[in-house]
């Protein structure tokens, strides 16, 4: 059942959203001069699904989030930017990236910039659901799942793991499930199980963005350069770049650039750049009315059909299909 409410003050908005994040179910839609905040939440005994689409107004809002028992949180960013802050650190999840995290407890704030847009799917898993799945994943040699089984917290929001077609497809299956009642719950849990395997597999490959200390092919200086290159791509992904120009700019040879980037981030520098472009193009399709041909030109494609081919290869659907579904 969808509940619509009108909020007058920033404090009232933050408290209402905080309460809904903690205990809400079904839908909550807030329309006011402060912005538009559309929430859909489905709660089962051992997991909760929360989809939110926020168009914030002219004031930054900070929504307190608290939990006092162990959980795994899975976050999928489909538009805009998700930002969180605890007592010490900021955590930023860009468009079309995902994270999986284990916490024994947490206190943080969800931040939404003024005039900000945010489309996020968040899945919270109780120990009764995730523990047996983690044991299976750990048996496959996954180190990060072993950490969660041993109660060791980890947070991958800042590790910038891009959503691939497999993860994107499973999340879409969950959010567009055609079933109702107990069959819907069974279907959802099976999909979340698959999603956990995909996320932990990607996380294990990336190993939380840290190189193996015993690797003698890259040194500390190389690692610093590789992080700087990734940050440079994040800020300049619409500009042309090659392995040669990146290696010259940051003083690292092409072998170390290719090998080290794959070691640290489980992708190549050029693919990472293309992933950032595709994520940005998806954001434009969702948040603007720009024609597909205009988005293609922004991405550097002189022929819109080439952009459509690249977009379909990345997301498994055409730009127009993506715009319609989102």
Phi and psi in degrees as a GROMACS rama.xvg file:
@    title "Ramachandran Plot"
@    xaxis  label "Phi"
@    yaxis  label "Psi"
@TYPE xy
-90.7509  125.615  UNK-2
-107.935  122.563  UNK-3
-106.089  138.723  UNK-4
-144.514  153.036  UNK-5
-108.897  130.368  UNK-6
-113.457  140.216  UNK-7
-103.395  -32.2229  UNK-8
-123.531  157.479  UNK-9
-61.0892  -43.2686  UNK-10
-62.8755  -41.1533  UNK-11
-64.4496  -39.7112  UNK-12
-62.7508  -48.3277  UNK-13
-61.6492  -41.9119  UNK-14
-68.7816  -39.0334  UNK-15
-64.4042  -45.1234  UNK-16
-65.801  -39.4726  UNK-17
-61.2932  -44.6639  UNK-18
-63.7421  -39.7098  UNK-19
-67.7168  -41.2392  UNK-20
-59.0243  -35.4258  UNK-21
-80.8401  -41.394  UNK-22
-135.466  0.136281  UNK-23
-71.6168  157.716  UNK-24
-145.714  165.448  UNK-25
64.2106  -132.694  UNK-26
-123.274  151.522  UNK-27
-141.418  123.723  UNK-28
-120.782  124.692  UNK-29
-115.387  121.975  UNK-30
-123.006  123.522  UNK-31
-162.678  -179.697  UNK-32
-63.9074  -17.8052  UNK-33
-77.6501  -16.7873  UNK-34
139.501  -171.112  UNK-35
-120.629  128.253  UNK-36
-134.156  102.019  UNK-37
-105.979  119.473  UNK-38
-122.115  136.737  UNK-39
-128.827  126.974  UNK-40
-134.539  130.264  UNK-41
-119.945  126.916  UNK-42
-118.784  125.835  UNK-43
-111.363  168.508  UNK-44
-56.5224  -30.3398  UNK-45
-125.198  10.3956  UNK-46
-160.769  157.363  UNK-47
-135.038  136.757  UNK-48
-110.311  132.143  UNK-49
-135.34  119.176  UNK-50
-113.113  129.047  UNK-51
-131.531  138.535  UNK-52
-125.722  111.923  UNK-53
-117.247  131.04  UNK-54
-119.771  99.4072  UNK-55
-80.264  156.846  UNK-56
-90.4279  -140.612  UNK-57
-93.6785  12.2659  UNK-58
-128.254  133.417  UNK-59
-67.306  138.075  UNK-60
-116.938  150.589  UNK-61
-131.161  110.069  UNK-62
-99.2549  116.207  UNK-63
-67.2139  136.876  UNK-64
-129.221  129.637  UNK-65
-135.836  142.11  UNK-66
-149.395  138.013  UNK-67
-118.338  21.4799  UNK-68
-143.508  158.84  UNK-69
-61.1991  147.421  UNK-70
-162.17  160.972  UNK-71
-109.726  131.552  UNK-72
-114.212  136.004  UNK-73
-120.68  122.581  UNK-74
-121.569  132.995  UNK-75
-129.559  120.158  UNK-76
-100.357  115.553  UNK-77
-104.682  -5.24942  UNK-78
-174.306  138.802  UNK-79
75.117  -146.729  UNK-80
-137.683  132.67  UNK-81
-97.8998  133.05  UNK-82
-132.48  135.512  UNK-83
-132.702  156.748  UNK-84
-146.887  130.442  UNK-85
-97.8259  -157.707  UNK-86
-66.0517  -22.3909  UNK-87
-123.756  -32.3919  UNK-88
-128.994  146.141  UNK-89
-90.5546  147.008  UNK-90
-131.189  124.373  UNK-91
-123.293  128.268  UNK-92
-117.982  108.162  UNK-93
-73.9361  171.416  UNK-94
-56.9206  136.863  UNK-95
60.1105  36.7987  UNK-96
-122.823  166.423  UNK-97
-142.044  164.168  UNK-98
-147.805  154.818  UNK-99
-131.708  133.231  UNK-100
-138.348  148.452  UNK-101
-120.834  128.074  UNK-102
-130.681  140.702  UNK-103
-78.9515  -33.1524  UNK-104
-165.946  163.031  UNK-105
-158.238  153.081  UNK-106
-133.217  120.709  UNK-107
-153.107  -179.092  UNK-108
-128.852  137.549  UNK-109
-90.2002  123.33  UNK-110
-106.81  134.597  UNK-111
-128.732  115.75  UNK-112
-64.513  158.663  UNK-113
-60.7091  136.759  UNK-114
59.7652  22.0104  UNK-115
-82.8838  153.144  UNK-116
-119.557  139.48  UNK-117
-147.377  123.071  UNK-118
-125.75  106.893  UNK-119
-132.48  142.911  UNK-120
-114.464  126.699  UNK-121
-124.624  127.795  UNK-122
-120.097  123.643  UNK-123
-111.218  126.791  UNK-124
-112.451  132.985  UNK-125
-82.7727  158.99  UNK-126
-58.9284  -34.9714  UNK-127
-62.9917  -23.7654  UNK-128
-90.9268  -47.9318  UNK-129
-84.2278  -19.657  UNK-130
-64.0137  -45.1329  UNK-131
-68.1767  -33.7086  UNK-132
-67.8909  -41.8643  UNK-133
-60.5523  -39.1493  UNK-134
-61.9513  -40.9032  UNK-135
-63.964  -44.4711  UNK-136
-65.6357  -39.0428  UNK-137
-63.5263  -35.958  UNK-138
-62.4473  -21.3947  UNK-139
-86.743  5.03228  UNK-140
91.0627  19.1641  UNK-141
-84.7568  116.197  UNK-142
-70.1989  -37.2534  UNK-143
-69.2433  -35.1228  UNK-144
-67.1679  -32.3034  UNK-145
-63.7603  -36.241  UNK-146
-61.0017  -46.2274  UNK-147
-64.5182  -40.0695  UNK-148
-61.4593  -31.023  UNK-149
-92.3844  8.58522  UNK-150
75.0313  22.0328  UNK-151
-96.6041  118.23  UNK-152
-69.5047  149.207  UNK-153
-148.8  151.513  UNK-154
-135.635  118.152  UNK-155
-108.47  12.7852  UNK-156
-57.8803  -41.9911  UNK-157
-82.003  0.805928  UNK-158
-82.5613  -8.03506  UNK-159
55.349  62.2741  UNK-160
-89.8824  114.691  UNK-161
-71.016  144.386  UNK-162
-74.6085  124.018  UNK-163
-90.4892  178.6  UNK-164
-62.0178  -33.7271  UNK-165
-64.7426  -49.5726  UNK-166
-65.4279  -43.7558  UNK-167
-58.0397  -43.4738  UNK-168
-64.9163  -40.8327  UNK-169
-66.8281  -42.0204  UNK-170
-62.1652  -41.2289  UNK-171
-63.0352  -38.6882  UNK-172
-58.7134  -41.853  UNK-173
-65.1289  -46.886  UNK-174
-76.1223  -18.0947  UNK-175
-115.305  24.9187  UNK-176
-54.8067  127.905  UNK-177
-85.5232  -5.11819  UNK-178
-95.0785  167.908  UNK-179
-130.923  166.039  UNK-180
64.9602  -143.979  UNK-181
-65.9161  -30.8797  UNK-182
-66.2849  -37.4667  UNK-183
-63.2902  -43.4527  UNK-184
-63.0337  -44.478  UNK-185
-62.031  -44.8927  UNK-186
-62.166  -45.9564  UNK-187
-60.9619  -44.5361  UNK-188
-65.7566  -36.3024  UNK-189
-64.6922  -39.582  UNK-190
-68.5823  -40.2345  UNK-191
-64.4558  -38.5857  UNK-192
-56.6171  -49.6038  UNK-193
-62.0463  -38.7945  UNK-194
-64.0017  -40.8154  UNK-195
-59.8909  -44.045  UNK-196
-60.671  -43.8382  UNK-197
-64.3265  -43.2479  UNK-198
-67.6103  -45.1809  UNK-199
-67.2387  -32.6602  UNK-200
-63.6428  -46.2279  UNK-201
-66.0108  -40.0203  UNK-202
-65.5624  -39.7288  UNK-203
-65.5617  -37.426  UNK-204
-65.0469  -39.8286  UNK-205
-80.0363  -27.3886  UNK-206
54.6244  45.55  UNK-207
53.9592  31.9007  UNK-208
74.2721  19.7985  UNK-209
-121.59  132.979  UNK-210
-74.392  154.446  UNK-211
-68.2188  128.747  UNK-212
-63.6123  -27.8179  UNK-213
-83.2109  4.18834  UNK-214
-78.3364  115.485  UNK-215
-91.5843  5.81701  UNK-216
-88.0153  -20.6483  UNK-217
-133.585  142.155  UNK-218
-109.828  -176.975  UNK-219
-60.1848  -41.5084  UNK-220
-62.8952  -40.7481  UNK-221
-60.7422  -42.7835  UNK-222
-61.908  -42.8031  UNK-223
-61.0065  -41.6972  UNK-224
-65.0167  -39.4717  UNK-225
-66.0794  -39.5577  UNK-226
-64.812  -38.4382  UNK-227
-65.1829  -37.9016  UNK-228
-64.7147  -43.8179  UNK-229
-60.9879  -43.4424  UNK-230
-64.3313  -37.5942  UNK-231
-62.8676  -43.6807  UNK-232
-62.8532  -40.5527  UNK-233
-58.6422  -33.3237  UNK-234
-90.2723  -18.5315  UNK-235
-133.127  30.5364  UNK-236
-68.8251  -16.1373  UNK-237
-82.8835  -11.3699  UNK-238
-89.258  151.926  UNK-239
-68.1582  138.021  UNK-240
-149.697  146.852  UNK-241
-129.804  168.112  UNK-242
-57.65  -38.8492  UNK-243
-64.9048  -47.0645  UNK-244
-67.128  -36.8964  UNK-245
-68.2167  -43.1979  UNK-246
-64.862  -39.9766  UNK-247
-68.2983  -40.3757  UNK-248
-64.5831  -36.2877  UNK-249
-109.692  7.2786  UNK-250
64.4971  42.6275  UNK-251
-134.059  138.07  UNK-252
-72.6686  161.342  UNK-253
-64.2719  -35.1041  UNK-254
-61.4245  -49.8897  UNK-255
-64.5631  -33.8872  UNK-256
-62.5557  -48.7902  UNK-257
-69.7893  -47.9989  UNK-258
-66.1411  -48.5075  UNK-259
-66.7737  -39.2008  UNK-260
-63.828  -41.5165  UNK-261
-64.3258  -40.0158  UNK-262
-64.783  -43.4613  UNK-263
-79.4449  -42.7525  UNK-264
-120.651  4.85192  UNK-265
56.7878  37.3404  UNK-266
-161.695  172.326  UNK-267
-94.0706  159.79  UNK-268
-59.1775  -41.986  UNK-269
-70.5551  -39.3578  UNK-270
-65.5051  -37.3663  UNK-271
-61.7674  -43.0198  UNK-272
-61.8872  -44.6572  UNK-273
-65.08  -37.6544  UNK-274
-61.8028  -40.7259  UNK-275
-65.1362  -40.6767  UNK-276
-63.2729  -44.5  UNK-277
-63.1514  -40.5909  UNK-278
-62.6162  -40.3554  UNK-279
-68.072  -39.6853  UNK-280
-63.4435  -38.8665  UNK-281
-63.792  -37.817  UNK-282
-63.331  -43.1086  UNK-283
-63.1219  -41.3026  UNK-284
-63.0531  -33.405  UNK-285
-84.2742  -37.3688  UNK-286
-102.455  -5.69539  UNK-287
-130.014  171.702  UNK-288
-103.839  15.3814  UNK-289
-56.8965  139.881  UNK-290
-64.2329  152.166  UNK-291
-57.7219  -37.137  UNK-292
-64.089  -36.189  UNK-293
-69.1361  -40.8504  UNK-294
-62.179  -40.5371  UNK-295
-59.4198  -44.8079  UNK-296
-64.3789  -39.0066  UNK-297
-60.406  -35.5199  UNK-298
-79.1428  -4.76871  UNK-299
95.4451  12.2913  UNK-300
-95.7432  121.388  UNK-301
-76.4351  -26.4122  UNK-302
-112.468  115.964  UNK-303
-55.681  -31.9425  UNK-304
-64.4862  -35.2788  UNK-305
-65.5681  -37.2971  UNK-306
-64.5339  -43.4498  UNK-307
-60.6101  -41.5734  UNK-308
-63.0419  -44.8687  UNK-309
-65.6042  -39.7289  UNK-310
-65.6537  -44.0386  UNK-311
-63.6628  -39.7059  UNK-312
-62.8158  -36.0585  UNK-313
-79.6883  -43.4837  UNK-314
-108.689  -8.04869  UNK-315
78.66  14.4657  UNK-316
-158.158  162.999  UNK-317
-76.8863  163.155  UNK-318
-56.6603  -40.2609  UNK-319
-67.2155  -39.2445  UNK-320
-63.4172  -40.409  UNK-321
-62.6917  -44.3117  UNK-322
-61.6874  -40.6319  UNK-323
-66.2157  -40.3325  UNK-324
-76.3662  -21.9764  UNK-325
